[in-house]
Amino acid sequence: MFRFQPATAFAELGVTKQQAQSLTVSLMALDLTSALATVTVPTAVVCGTRDIANRGAAKRLTQIMPNATLTHLPGGHELNRAQPEQFAAVIQKLANQV
């Protein structure tokens, strides 16, 4: 994923390109699936209707986490930017539950 990005693209993040690549590899190996079943607080999982890459993961999260609800909003991946009012409404509903 980072192969085609210039090293200067990582300067704002405060890491080198190699560090970002190493972190990504480490995160890909991390599997916390079994721990998700122990999360009992109400959880909002929000996924864009066009976010095909994350649709399956969003569904799996709500199946594993006992108090998770899945909401689909129109849009892609950055719903907080594309649909800020609808996204805020989902978060407000969650906040009212706790």
C-alpha positions as CSV (number, residue, x, y, z in Angstrom):
1,M,0.0,0.0,0.0
2,F,2.8,2.5,0.8
3,R,5.1,1.3,-1.9
4,F,4.0,4.0,-4.3
5,Q,4.0,6.8,-1.8
6,P,7.1,9.0,-1.5
7,A,8.9,9.0,1.8
8,T,8.0,12.7,2.2
9,A,4.3,11.8,2.5
10,F,5.0,10.4,6.0
11,A,6.8,13.5,7.3
12,E,3.5,15.0,8.7
13,L,2.9,11.8,10.6
14,G,6.2,12.0,12.3
15,V,7.3,8.6,11.1
16,T,9.4,7.3,8.3
17,K,8.0,5.4,5.4
18,Q,9.7,2.2,6.8
19,Q,8.2,2.8,10.2
20,A,4.7,3.1,8.7
21,Q,5.2,-0.1,6.7
22,S,6.4,-2.0,9.7
23,L,3.5,-0.8,11.8
24,T,1.0,-1.8,9.1
25,V,2.5,-5.3,8.9
26,S,2.3,-5.6,12.7
27,L,-1.3,-4.5,12.8
28,M,-2.2,-7.0,10.1
29,A,-1.0,-9.8,12.3
30,L,-2.9,-8.5,15.4
31,D,-6.1,-10.4,16.0
32,L,-8.3,-9.2,18.8
33,T,-11.5,-11.0,17.6
34,S,-11.9,-13.1,20.7
35,A,-11.7,-10.0,22.9
36,L,-14.6,-8.3,21.1
37,A,-17.1,-10.6,22.6
38,T,-16.2,-9.2,26.0
39,V,-16.9,-5.6,25.1
40,T,-20.3,-5.0,26.8
41,V,-20.7,-1.2,26.4
42,P,-23.1,0.0,23.7
43,T,-21.1,0.4,20.5
44,A,-22.1,2.1,17.3
45,V,-20.6,0.6,14.1
46,V,-21.1,3.0,11.2
47,C,-20.5,2.0,7.6
48,G,-21.0,3.8,4.3
49,T,-23.3,2.2,1.8
50,R,-20.5,2.5,-0.8
51,D,-17.7,1.3,1.6
52,I,-17.5,-2.1,0.1
53,A,-14.0,-2.8,1.6
54,N,-15.3,-2.5,5.2
55,R,-18.9,-3.8,4.8
56,G,-18.1,-7.3,5.9
57,A,-16.0,-6.2,8.8
58,A,-18.7,-3.9,10.0
59,K,-21.3,-6.8,9.9
60,R,-18.9,-9.2,11.7
61,L,-18.3,-6.6,14.5
62,T,-22.0,-6.3,15.2
63,Q,-22.3,-10.1,15.2
64,I,-19.5,-10.6,17.7
65,M,-20.0,-7.6,20.0
66,P,-23.0,-8.2,22.2
67,N,-24.2,-4.5,22.4
68,A,-23.2,-3.3,19.0
69,T,-25.6,-1.8,16.4
70,L,-24.8,-1.3,12.7
71,T,-25.9,1.8,10.9
72,H,-25.4,2.3,7.2
73,L,-25.2,5.9,6.0
74,P,-25.1,7.1,2.4
75,G,-21.5,7.5,1.3
76,G,-18.1,5.8,1.3
77,H,-15.4,5.5,4.0
78,E,-15.2,9.0,5.6
79,L,-18.7,9.4,6.8
80,N,-17.8,11.9,9.5
81,R,-16.8,14.2,6.7
82,A,-19.3,13.3,4.0
83,Q,-22.4,13.0,6.2
84,P,-21.5,15.0,9.4
85,E,-25.0,15.6,10.6
86,Q,-26.1,12.0,10.1
87,F,-22.9,10.7,11.6
88,A,-23.3,13.0,14.6
89,A,-26.9,11.8,15.1
90,V,-25.7,8.2,15.3
91,I,-23.1,9.2,17.9
92,Q,-25.6,11.3,19.8
93,K,-28.0,8.3,20.0
94,L,-25.2,6.2,21.3
95,A,-24.3,8.8,23.9
96,N,-27.9,8.9,25.1
97,Q,-27.7,5.2,25.8
98,V,-24.8,5.4,28.2
